[in-house]
Amino acid sequence: METIENKTLPGREECAGALKNVFDAMYVLNGKWKLPLVLCLMQSPKRFNELQKEIKGISPKVLANELKDLELNFLIQRNVYPTTPVRIVYEATAYSHTLKNILAELSHWGENHRNKVKGKI
């Protein structure tokens, strides 16, 4: 996997555009739950209660709101099956898989940061 650590940052004239792009990305992915939810659903489709069990600490209200936001931004899909009772399953979209490298880099950085804070680096 290619990392961006050796690439140069944008110059002064490119900075405004780069900042706009970062703000746009952060607007969609803001908060502490969205990326973990996307990652969780990339592994396999899940029902609401499965997500709540897997992602410790998220309240049902926050989970419902985050799922709606992710669906509005085309990162997840909500599938409703006409069974009795109705079965709703959430799954990652093909578009959400464009975040794979970002999530891998973020995971790597998080591990390094945790080790640095613990004094292992």
C-alpha positions as CSV (number, residue, x, y, z in Angstrom):
1,M,0.0,0.0,0.0
2,E,1.3,3.4,-1.0
3,T,1.5,6.0,1.8
4,I,1.6,9.7,1.5
5,E,4.3,10.3,4.1
6,N,6.9,11.0,1.4
7,K,4.7,13.2,-0.8
8,T,4.9,17.0,-0.5
9,L,2.1,19.0,0.9
10,P,0.3,21.4,-1.4
11,G,1.9,24.8,-2.1
12,R,0.5,28.1,-1.1
13,E,-1.7,28.4,-4.3
14,E,-3.0,24.8,-3.9
15,C,-3.7,25.2,-0.1
16,A,-7.1,26.8,-0.4
17,G,-8.4,23.9,-2.6
18,A,-6.8,21.3,-0.4
19,L,-8.3,22.9,2.7
20,K,-11.7,22.9,1.1
21,N,-11.4,19.2,0.3
22,V,-10.3,18.4,3.8
23,F,-13.3,20.3,5.2
24,D,-15.6,18.5,2.9
25,A,-14.3,15.1,3.9
26,M,-14.4,16.0,7.6
27,Y,-18.0,17.2,7.2
28,V,-19.0,13.8,5.9
29,L,-16.9,11.7,8.3
30,N,-17.1,13.9,11.4
31,G,-17.6,12.4,14.9
32,K,-16.2,9.4,16.6
33,W,-18.7,6.9,15.2
34,K,-18.9,7.2,11.5
35,L,-15.6,5.6,10.5
36,P,-15.9,2.8,13.0
37,L,-19.4,2.1,11.6
38,V,-18.2,2.1,8.0
39,L,-15.3,-0.2,8.9
40,C,-17.7,-2.5,10.8
41,L,-20.1,-2.7,7.8
42,M,-17.2,-3.3,5.4
43,Q,-16.5,-6.6,7.2
44,S,-20.1,-7.8,6.8
45,P,-23.7,-6.5,6.6
46,K,-25.3,-6.2,10.0
47,R,-28.6,-5.4,11.7
48,F,-29.1,-2.5,14.1
49,N,-28.7,-4.5,17.3
50,E,-25.5,-6.3,15.9
51,L,-24.0,-2.9,15.2
52,Q,-24.9,-1.7,18.7
53,K,-23.3,-4.8,20.3
54,E,-20.1,-4.5,18.2
55,I,-19.5,-0.8,18.7
56,K,-19.4,-0.4,22.4
57,G,-20.7,2.9,23.9
58,I,-22.9,4.1,21.1
59,S,-26.5,4.9,22.1
60,P,-29.4,3.8,20.0
61,K,-30.3,7.4,19.2
62,V,-26.8,8.3,18.1
63,L,-26.5,5.0,16.1
64,A,-29.8,5.7,14.2
65,N,-28.6,9.3,13.4
66,E,-25.2,8.2,12.3
67,L,-26.7,5.5,10.0
68,K,-29.0,8.0,8.4
69,D,-26.1,10.4,7.8
70,L,-23.9,7.6,6.3
71,E,-26.8,6.5,4.1
72,L,-27.4,10.1,2.9
73,N,-23.7,10.3,1.9
74,F,-23.9,7.0,0.0
75,L,-21.5,5.2,2.3
76,I,-24.0,2.6,3.5
77,Q,-27.2,1.1,2.2
78,R,-30.2,0.2,4.3
79,N,-32.0,-2.9,3.0
80,V,-35.6,-3.6,4.2
81,Y,-36.8,-7.2,3.8
82,P,-40.6,-7.7,3.9
83,T,-40.6,-10.4,6.5
84,T,-42.6,-10.6,9.7
85,P,-41.3,-8.8,11.6
86,V,-39.6,-6.5,9.0
87,R,-35.9,-7.2,8.8
88,I,-33.5,-4.3,8.2
89,V,-29.9,-4.9,7.3
90,Y,-27.2,-2.3,6.8
91,E,-24.3,-2.8,4.4
92,A,-21.3,-0.9,3.1
93,T,-21.7,0.4,-0.4
94,A,-19.0,0.1,-3.1
95,Y,-18.4,3.8,-2.7
96,S,-17.5,3.3,1.0
97,H,-14.7,0.9,-0.1
98,T,-12.9,4.0,-1.5
99,L,-12.1,4.7,2.2
100,K,-10.2,1.4,2.6
101,N,-6.7,3.0,2.3
102,I,-7.7,5.9,4.6
103,L,-8.9,3.5,7.2
104,A,-5.8,1.4,7.0
105,E,-3.6,4.4,7.3
106,L,-5.6,5.7,10.2
107,S,-5.4,2.4,11.9
108,H,-1.7,2.3,11.4
109,W,-1.3,5.8,12.7
110,G,-3.5,5.1,15.7
111,E,-1.4,2.0,16.7
112,N,1.8,4.1,16.4
113,H,0.3,6.9,18.4
114,R,-0.9,4.5,21.2
115,N,2.6,3.0,21.4
116,K,4.2,6.5,21.5
117,V,1.9,7.6,24.3
118,K,2.6,4.4,26.2
119,G,6.3,5.1,25.7
120,K,7.1,2.2,23.4
121,I,8.5,4.2,20.6
